[in-house]
């Protein structure tokens, strides 16, 4: 394998500058470049080389708008030049196995569910990286699974396949300010996991989230609604007394911190937790089970 090191280093430098893009221009992606992105995705790593993934390419803006509505009302999806809908797909292999007299229960298997999801992410990340190297912006949308039944109907998705995520693609109308990431030393540990103190861990995340806050609305009704949503999240973790103490402190300073927003408002500790059952029900309708245990309600040893 011959490698042009200079070209490779330039590509890595480009990868280090990647950003999620949610504001797309009207410039269409040439079919040649989109096909190059799909070529790179096709070559992605796959557990056992099973490739239990299918990708629906959506280029129609009106259907893209509908897709954006289904993905928790994200209108930028409808403005993308193309949307790639990644499916965990055991349908094709189940048909092939049956036609060739092979046993098949991947749609019931925990291990196949996990490795299948890894395959979905491998192929999606290959597409995202290839697009960025070509100057095409993108944004992952993980809420496709929240409306899996509607998306399955919209795109004629067969049993044993389910939409897991969407990658919106398009040329950036602008490049947003780069978001802070954890330092490399806070992610990669040589040889073993270090004995980090609570203070060290807090320092790691304080550097990432420093200065990022969410102010309480000035309008009373909106402020009360935000406080109540925050309270519901806090009560999953803290006593009622501690919850009210935290809320009081936040109201006095006029804002909640970024980590409080993440799990108390955005990825809500109650709503996100309960959503899992709804998603599993929709997966079951598609004859897709993360585990046979979930199908039969028992463990077989």
Beta strands, then each sheet from edge to edge (+ up, - down):
strand 1: 53-58
strand 2: 82-89
strand 3: 137-141
strand 4: 161-170
strand 5: 213-215
strand 6: 255-257
sheet 1: 1+ 2- 4+ 3-
sheet 2: 5+ 6-
end
